Amino acid sequence: MSWLTLTLAIAFEVAGTTSMKLSEGFTKLVPSVAIFVCYAAAFALLTLTLRTMGVGITYAIWSGVGTVATAIIGALVFGESMGLVKVACILLITLGVVGLALTD
């Protein structure tokens, strides 16, 4: 169950961050409201996850996967650049998160 709540927390965090971009500086109502709804859900689910998982690994996975997913969405949806250095950095984040998860 912890992995499910963590996965949902990540999904809501990524949706909230994507909504920030879509809100265009709080000038669009629906994405602006979605920011707060998604982040409230993300933090609630993250808190539930912490009942059974350690804070270090939970936060590392949440923030790392969220960062990687958001960077990929930025490139695919918003046309942000994705050069070799960015790809290498994404791989390093992924390796770091996997490494932490394997040592837990």
C-alpha positions as CSV (number, residue, x, y, z in Angstrom):
1,M,0.0,0.0,0.0
2,S,2.9,2.4,0.7
3,W,4.1,2.2,-2.8
4,L,0.7,2.9,-4.2
5,T,0.3,6.0,-2.0
6,L,3.8,7.1,-2.9
7,T,3.1,6.7,-6.6
8,L,-0.1,8.7,-6.3
9,A,1.7,11.4,-4.3
10,I,4.3,11.7,-7.1
11,A,1.5,11.8,-9.8
12,F,-0.3,14.6,-7.9
13,E,3.0,16.5,-7.4
14,V,3.8,16.3,-11.1
15,A,0.3,17.4,-12.0
16,G,0.6,20.3,-9.6
17,T,3.9,21.5,-11.0
18,T,2.5,21.1,-14.6
19,S,-0.5,23.2,-13.5
20,M,1.9,25.9,-12.4
21,K,3.1,26.2,-16.0
22,L,-0.4,26.0,-17.4
23,S,-1.7,28.7,-15.0
24,E,0.5,31.3,-16.7
25,G,1.3,33.1,-13.4
26,F,-2.2,32.5,-11.9
27,T,-3.9,34.1,-14.8
28,K,-5.9,31.0,-15.7
29,L,-8.4,29.8,-13.1
30,V,-8.6,26.1,-13.6
31,P,-4.9,25.4,-13.6
32,S,-4.4,27.8,-10.7
33,V,-7.0,25.9,-8.6
34,A,-5.4,22.6,-9.7
35,I,-2.1,23.7,-8.3
36,F,-3.5,23.8,-4.7
37,V,-5.7,20.8,-5.1
38,C,-2.9,18.6,-6.5
39,Y,-0.3,19.8,-4.0
40,A,-2.7,19.2,-1.1
41,A,-3.3,15.7,-2.4
42,A,0.4,15.1,-2.9
43,F,1.3,16.1,0.6
44,A,-1.6,14.2,2.2
45,L,-0.5,11.0,0.3
46,L,3.1,11.6,1.1
47,T,2.2,11.9,4.8
48,L,0.3,8.6,4.6
49,T,3.3,7.0,3.0
50,L,5.5,8.1,5.9
51,R,3.5,5.8,8.2
52,T,5.3,2.8,6.9
53,M,8.3,4.0,5.0
54,G,11.4,6.0,6.2
55,V,11.4,9.7,5.5
56,G,14.8,9.7,3.7
57,I,13.9,7.1,1.1
58,T,10.4,8.3,0.7
59,Y,11.4,11.9,0.1
60,A,14.2,10.9,-2.2
61,I,11.9,8.8,-4.4
62,W,9.1,11.5,-4.3
63,S,11.4,14.4,-5.2
64,G,13.6,12.5,-7.6
65,V,10.9,10.8,-9.6
66,G,8.9,14.0,-9.6
67,T,11.9,16.0,-10.9
68,V,12.6,13.5,-13.7
69,A,8.9,13.3,-14.7
70,T,8.5,17.0,-14.7
71,A,11.7,17.5,-16.8
72,I,10.4,15.0,-19.4
73,I,7.0,16.6,-19.4
74,G,8.7,20.0,-19.9
75,A,10.4,18.7,-23.0
76,L,7.6,16.7,-24.5
77,V,4.6,19.0,-23.7
78,F,6.1,22.4,-23.5
79,G,8.9,22.1,-26.0
80,E,11.7,22.8,-23.5
81,S,15.2,21.9,-24.6
82,M,16.5,18.4,-23.8
83,G,20.2,18.4,-24.6
84,L,22.8,15.8,-23.8
85,V,23.7,17.5,-20.4
86,K,20.1,17.5,-19.3
87,V,19.7,13.8,-20.2
88,A,22.9,13.0,-18.3
89,C,21.6,14.9,-15.3
90,I,18.2,13.1,-15.4
91,L,20.1,9.8,-15.6
92,L,22.2,10.8,-12.5
93,I,19.1,11.7,-10.6
94,T,17.6,8.4,-11.5
95,L,20.7,6.5,-10.5
96,G,20.8,8.3,-7.2
97,V,17.2,7.5,-6.4
98,V,17.7,3.8,-7.4
99,G,20.8,3.7,-5.3
100,L,19.1,5.0,-2.2
101,A,16.2,2.6,-2.7
102,L,18.5,-0.3,-3.0
103,T,20.4,0.6,0.2
104,D,17.2,0.9,2.3
